[in-house]
Amino acid sequence: MTRLTFFRLGILIQLLLGWTDLSAKIINVTHFGVLPDDGLDDRQALQLILDRLQDGDKIYFPTGIYTFSASLRLSGKKDIEIYGGSDTNTSTLMATGFDPFSSNVSWTSLLEVSDCKDLIIRNLFIDVDRPVSINGTVVGSGESPDGSFYEIDLLPEFSEYADRLAELKIMHQLSYNADGTPNYHISTHCDLKNGNWPHIEKLSTLRLKIYNDEAHKLRKGELINLRLKITGNPCFSFLGVNTLTIRDITIWQWPAFAMYVSDLADSRHRSGDMTLERIRMKPKPTSGRLMSVSADGIHVASMAGTFKADHCEFVGLGDDAINIHSRLCHIGKISADSVLLINGWTKAPVEDDWAFKDDIIEFLDGKTGLPKGKAKVKFRGKGQYQLKSIPKNVNVGDFAAKDTRTPSTIIRDCMVSNSRARGFVVQSKKVVISNNKIWNISGPAILLSCDMERWFEATTVKKATITGNRIDNCGKYLRWDDTLTGYGAIAVKTGHEIGGIDKPAGVHQNITIQANTINDCANSAIFISSTDGVKIRKNNIKNCSNRSSIPYYGNYAIYLKNCINDKVVDNTFSEVKELVGRD
């Protein structure tokens, strides 16, 4: 195999030496020694191709499976297109080398893109060579001198692990209802730092006994997903990528974020304008797996312009389907024309890619979250930002948000189901979320936020429309300190978990929620806090607010806390405790 690899690379190098740079080309990878379906590692050969690309080139993967043992990297290019065959002629990029029996397994991104502009990626399938989580059905539970336990029958597709099942390094145990809804009867993370893995006994070929103090909460027929100690970087990492289009991509499984977008300090380009069309993240149809992507599907940490997701599908994710935000900071020091900004999460000075020259920073009161004004960046370095005209009422301890590094967000005609956390977490100035279907997820379907309490993510909402969405069986299970975190199937808050509702009206502004159908959700169907200008109309709400773990607020189908200039009209209710509450 090694000899053959060297032979192929020799052919590739000869071809590359004769590569003409006169015009843009369509590069069929199989013409350069990259052969699908042969089981050989294609990474080195493809990296040589990527390194020789000229602006405007197109890379074509014919039908077949291409294997990779490490990242591909693309940097410093413009107008590049990477694509495979049609849906009926599938081109699959397969990550290899996952070992579920190791206690320290990590994987780099499949594709790392930096400092690029006008990039298109389309018509590809993504998979891993071995399952990064396994699952089965609870067949019993009990007590023994060694502690509480449950027994689980794994699916036959995991028989490749049968001989060494007791050696599996399980990082996370999560329970599901029979319909595939994560129910948090158990949600157990092992002690990664000290290697305290759960004790496992193998009872038969595919039956395990797993010791867990919460085992008594399980019932026969529930499902269990065992996420193995396999972690990694995002499948696609985009740093400093401007104008990015991704369409017709299917990811069957990945052990981290599927796609991550942020800025890059020394890039010629700043990330901006991302369009997703027909992106699918879900378990392979021939599989019985419960989890596809083990973290967020799409995670945008810093980007300008507009983020669009259209006709995408997210099934069985380990965290949020889409999470849009930038970083919220504290002011550590302030002078006449500069501020020292402290990352609220790390407590260190913000990174050099937090903002750039000519970016606009918005200041928020450190206690109330209310806006205090804006200023333009003149110079940045090591957390110190020299600004043009700092508002006079800004003080140490106030927040700073990246006004120009959080995108407007449009999410429409997408589907989210059977996922462990929330559907869409959006922390953007301008938001449109329309005609989506969200069901069987453990947390809120839609959360508009600006987290000022734990994650320190920004920014506040200036205008949002949530319309025409269908939401079923959401928000019943995701908990924080044994309390449901959602407050509503659609929620507007100033924090992600419990709390984040005490800030006054005016942190968020101009939110319209109309013509949504919300059925069978815990707590309120719609919960709005800290907002000036609320319109809630023509929503159809059924069987919500009947299983609340949040006293008082959750008894109402619609609840508004610390809101002004609100209008709640023409909504339809059935099977609810109380209709509309205000505080």
N, C-alpha and C positions, 0 to 999 in steps of 0.2 A: 504493500500500500504506500509506503514511504517513497519507494522508487518511482511508482506511478505519479505520485504527487510532484516530485522533482521534475519528471518528464513533462507534465502538464505546465508547470511553472516556466520551464525552459521555452516551450512553445509560446506561452503568453508573453514572456519578455521579448522574444523575437518579434512578435506581432506589434507590441507596444513601441519598440524601437522604430518601426516603420509607420507609426501612427501619424497621419497628416493633420495639421492644425489649421488648415485653410478655411474650413467652414464647420458649422454645427453638424453633428452626426447622430444617427440612431445606432447605438452600440448594442448589438445582440451579444449577451455575455457568453453564449455557447461558442461564438466565433473566436473567443479569446481563452480557450482552455477551461472554462467553467462549465462542467457537465452536470446536469441534474440527475437525480435518482441513482447515483453511484455510491452514496454513503460516504464520500470523501469530504474533508473539510474545505469549503470554498472560500473561507474568509480571506486568506492571504492573496489569492488570485483576484478576488473582487476588490480588495483594498488597492491593489496596483492599478486597476481600472479607474477607481474613484480618484486616485492621486493624479492621474493624467487627464482628467476631464477638462474640457474648455467650456466657457460660458455658452449656454444654449444647447449643450449635448443632451441626448435622451438615452437612458439605459433601459434595455428591454430584457425581461426574464421570460423566456418561453416556458411552456407548460412543464411542470416537474417540481421536485423537492430539492432545495438548495440548503446545505447544512453549514452552520456557523458555530465555532467554538468560542468566539469573542466578538467584540464590537466591530462594526464597520464605521468609519468616520469620514464625514464630508465637510469640508471647510473652505470658506473664502470663494464661493462660486455664485453665479447668477444664472437664472433661467434654466435650471436643471429639472428634468422630468425623469422619475423612476417609476416603471410600470411593469405589470405582468399581463397575462392573457385575460380573456373574458371570464365571467363566472363559470362557464361550462368548461373552460380550459384553464384549470387552476394553476397558479404559480405560488408555491409555498416556500417561505423562508423559515427554516427550522433551527431553533437554538438547541445546542447539544451540550452534554457534560453535566447535567443535573444529577446529584447524588443524594437521595433521600436518607441515606444512612450516615452521612457526615454531620457533625455538630456545628460546622462552620462553612456553610456553602453560600456563595454569593455569585452573582452574574452581572456582567456589564450590560449596557444597553445593546439592543440589536443594531440600532442605527443612531449615532450621535451626529447631529448637524449643528454647526456653529458658523456664525458670520456669513450667512447666505441670504440671498434675496430672490424672490419669485421662484419658489420651489413647489413642484407638484409630485405627489406620491399617490399612485392609484392601482387598483386591480391586483392586490396581493393578499395572500393568506399568511398568518403568523401562527406558529405552534412551537411547543417544546417537545423534546424527545421522550421525556418521561413525566408522568403526572407530578405536579408540585403540591397537590393536595389529594387526599383520598377520602372516600365517604362510604357510608353504609347505613343500615337500619338497626335501631335499638331493639334487642330481643329480650332484654331483662336487666334488672339492677338489683343490688343488694348490699349487705354489710358482711365484713369478714374481720378477723383480727388485724388484717393489714389496712383496713379502712373501707370507705364506701367505694363502690365500683359500679360500672355498667358494662354490659356485653353488647357487642356490635358485630353484625355480619356485613362484611365488605362486599362490594359488587365484584362479579367475576373478572371485570376488566383490570382489576388490580392484582390479579394472580401472579403477575411477574414479580411482585414483592413477597409472595407467600413464604418463601424459605427463611426470610429474615424480618418478618413483621414485628417481632418483639424488639428489634433494634431501631425501629423508626424513631427519628428525632421530631417529635410533634411540638410545634411552636404554639398552636392555637386550636382549641376545641370549641366548636360552635354548633348549637342544636337548631333544628328546623322542624316546622310542622310538616305533615305528610304532603302538603301542597307546595312545599319548597320555600315557605316564608321563614326567614331566620327569626327564631322566637326568644333567644337569650335565656332559655331555661338553664343552659350553661353557656358561659362565654369565658373560657379559661385560657390565659396566657401563661406559658411556663416562664421560669426565671432564667432568661437568656444569659445574663451576665455570669451567674454561678453554675450554669449547666444543670439546673434541677428539672430534668425532664420528667414527664409523667411516667409512672410505673405501668408497664404493659405486660400482660401475659398472653401468650398465644394458646388458644383452646383447641382450635382445629385449623384446617387449611386456610380459611378466610374468616375465622371468628376470633375476636380479641376481647380480652377483659382489660378495661382501662380504669385505673383508680382515680377518683375525682370526688372531692368533698361535696359537690353539688349533685351527685348522681341520683339522689332521691327525688329530684325535681323532674326526672325524665320518665316518660311512659313508653310502653312498647309501641312500635310503629313510627316513633319520631325518627328523624334523620340526623346524622352527625357528620360534619365535615371536619377532617383532621388536616389542618394546614401544616405542612412539613417545614423543617428549618431550612428553607431555601428562600433566600431573599435576593433582591437585585436592584439595579437601577431601572429607570423607566424603559419600556420597550423602545419607544421613540423619544429621544431627548432633543429639544430644539432650543438652542441658546443663541440669541442674537439672530433670529430668522425673521425677515420681513416679507410679508405677503406669502402665506403658506396655504396650499390647498391640498386636502387629503380626502380622497373619495374611494368608495368601494374597497375598503380594507376590512378584513375579518380577522379578529384575534381570538383564537380558541382558548388560549391559556397563557398567562404571564404572571410571575411571582412578585410584582410591584406595580407602580403606576403603568398604565398602558401608554399614555402620552403626557409629556411634561414640557411646559413652555415657560421660559424666563429670559431675562436679559443677560448680557455678557459685558463685563466692564470695558474690555479693550477692543470690542468689535466695531467694525465700520457701520454695522447695522444694529438697530434696536428692534426687538421683537414687536411685530405689529400685524394686525389683520390676518386672522386664521379662519378658514372655512372648512368645515367638515360636512361631507355628504355621504350618506349611506355607510357610515362606520358601524360595524357590528362587533360587539364583545360578548361572547356567549359560549357555553360549552358546546363542543362538537356534537352534531346531531346523533352520531353513532355512539356517543358516550352517555353515561349516566351521571357524570360529574355535577356536583352542586355549585362549584365555584369556577369562574373563568379567570378574571383578573383579581388578584388578591388585595389590591389597594384601590385608589381612585382610578376611574376610567380616564378622564381628561382632567389634568390639574394645571391651571394657569396661575403662575405665581407673580408674573409681571409682564405686561404687554400693553401696547397702545392700540388705537384704532378700534376695530370691531371683531368680536368673536361670534361666529355663526355655526350652529349645529342644526342640520336639516335631515330628517328621515334617518336618524341613527337609532341603534338598538343596543341596550345594555342589560344583560341577563347574568345573574349570579355573581355580582361584584363583591369584593371584600370591603369596599368603602363607598364613597359617593360616586355617582355616575359622572357628574360634572361639578368641578369646584373652581370658581373664578374669583381671584382676589389679587391684591398686592399686599405689601407689608406695612403695618401701622407701627409708628415709632413714638417714643417719648422724647421730649426736649430735655437734654441733660444740662446744657449750658446755653446762655443766650447773650449776645453782645449787640452792638449797634447795627451790624450788618451781617451777622452770621449766627448759626445755631449748631450745636453738637447734638446729633441725633443718636439715640440709643435704641437698639432693637429690643422691643418689649419682650420678645420670646427668649433671646439669648442673653440679654442684659449687657451686651457688648456694643461698641459703636457700629453703626450700620455699615454694610458692605459697600464697596465702590460702585457696584452696579445698582444700588438702590434708586438713584436718580441721576440725571445727566444735565449738562449745561442746557439752559433754556426750558427745562421741565418746570411745571407748575406744582408747587406744594400747597396743600390746603391744611390749615391749622384748625384743630378741634379742641374745645375745652377739655382738660384732663379729667374733670369730674362729671360734667353734664354731657359731654360729647357734642355739644352744639358748635356750629361753625364760627370761626373767629376771623376768617379772611384768608387770603392767598398771597404767595410771593413766588417770583421766578428765580431759578438757580443761576448764579453767575459763575460759581466755581465749586468744585467738590473735591474731597480728599480725606480719607481715613475718618469718616463720620462727620467731618466738619463741612458745613455747607454755607458758602457766602451767597447772600440773597439780595435781590433788589427790593427795597421797601418792605421790611418786615412790619406787619400790622402792630400797632402800639400796644394792643391789649394781650399780646401773646406772652406767656410766662413759662418758666421752667416747670416741667411736669405736664404741660399740654401735649396733645397728640399731633403728629404730623402724618399726613396721608399723601400718597403719590397721585395727585389729581390727573396727570397726563400718562400714567403708567398702569392704568386699570381700564380695560376695554369696555366699550358698550357691548351688551350681550343680547343675542337673539337665539333662542332655542325653540324649534318648532317641529311638530310632527315626529317627535321621537318617542321611544318606548323604553321604560325601565321596569324591571321585575325581579323578584326573588333576590334582592341584594341586602347586604348586612347593615347599611347605614342609611343615608339619605339619597334622594333623587338628585335634585339640582341645588347646590349651595352657591348663591350668586351674591357677590359683594362688588357691585358695579354702579356707576352713576346712572346709566340708562339701561333699562332692561325690558325685553319683550319675551315672555314665555307663553307660547300659544299652541293649542291643539295637540298636546302630548298625552300619552297614556301611561300612568304610573300605578303599579299594583304589586301587592305582596312584598313590600319592603318594610324593614323593621322601624325605620325612622320617618321623619316628615318627607313628604313628596317634594316640596319646594320650600327652601329657607332663604329669605333675603336678610342679610346680616351685615354687620361691621363689628368683628369680634374685638371688644375692648377689655376682655377679662382673662383669656387664657392663650389663644392662638395669635392674637394681635394681628388680625388681617383687616384689610381695608378694601373698599371705601364705603362711605354712606351712599344711600340711594337717593338720587335727585328726581327720578321719574321712572315708574315701572308700570307695566301692564301685564297682568296674568289672566289669560282668557281662553275659553274653549277647551280646557284640560279635563281629562277624565281620571279621577283618583279613587282607587279602591283598596281597602284593607291595608292601610299604611299607618305608621306612627304608634303601633301597639306595643312595641317591645324594646326599642333602643332606649337604654337607661343610663343615668348618671347618678351615682349615690342612691341607687334603688328607686329613682323617680324617672318617669318618662320625660325625655328631653325635649320633645317636639313642641309642646303646647298647642300645636295645630298641624293638620295635614298640610296647610299652607301657613307659614309663620313668618313674621317680620320681627326681628329682635336686634339687640346689640351684643349678642354673644351666642356661641353655638350650642352650649350645653344648658344645664339648669341656670336660671338667672338671665341676665342680659335683657331685662324688661323694666329696669328702674329709671332709665334715662328719660328726660322730659320730651314732650312733643317737639319735633323740629330736627332731630338727628336725621331721620329719614323724611322724605317729602314726596308728595304727589304719587300715591300708589293706588292703582285701579285694579280690582279683582272682580271679574264679571264673567257670567255665562259658563262657569265651571260646574262639573258634576262631581260631588264628593260623597262617597258611600263607605260606611262601615270602617270608620277611623276613630281611634281613641282621642280623648281630650277634645278640644274644639276642632271644628272643620277648618275655621279661619281664625287665626290669632294675630292681631296687629298691635305693636307697641311702638312708642317713641316716634310717632309720625304726625306730621302736619300735612293734612290733605289726603283723606282716605275716601274712596268710593267703592262700595261693595254692593253689587247689584246683579240680579237675575241669575244667581247661583242656585243650584239644586242640591240640597243637603239632606242626606238620609242616614239614620242610624249612627250618628256621631255624638260625642260627649257623654256616652253611657258607661264608659269604663275608665273614668278619669282617675289618675293618681295625683293630680295637681288640684289641691283644694280650691274651691270657688271658681277659679278661672275655667277649669275644664268642664264645668257643668253647663256651659253655654255653647251652642253650636257656632256662634260668632262672638268673639270677645275682643274689645278694644281697650287697651290700657295705655294711659298717658298719650292720648291722641286728641287732636283738635281738628276742626274743619272737616268732620267726617260725615258721610252720607251713606246710610244702609237702607236700601229700598228694593222691593220687588224680588226678594229671595224666596225660595220655596223650601219648606221644612217638612220632614216626616220622621217619626221615631227618634225624637231628640228630647232631652230633659228640659232645657230652657233655650229660648231663641237667641236673643242678643243681650250681651252684658257690656257694661262700660265701667271704667275705674279711672 
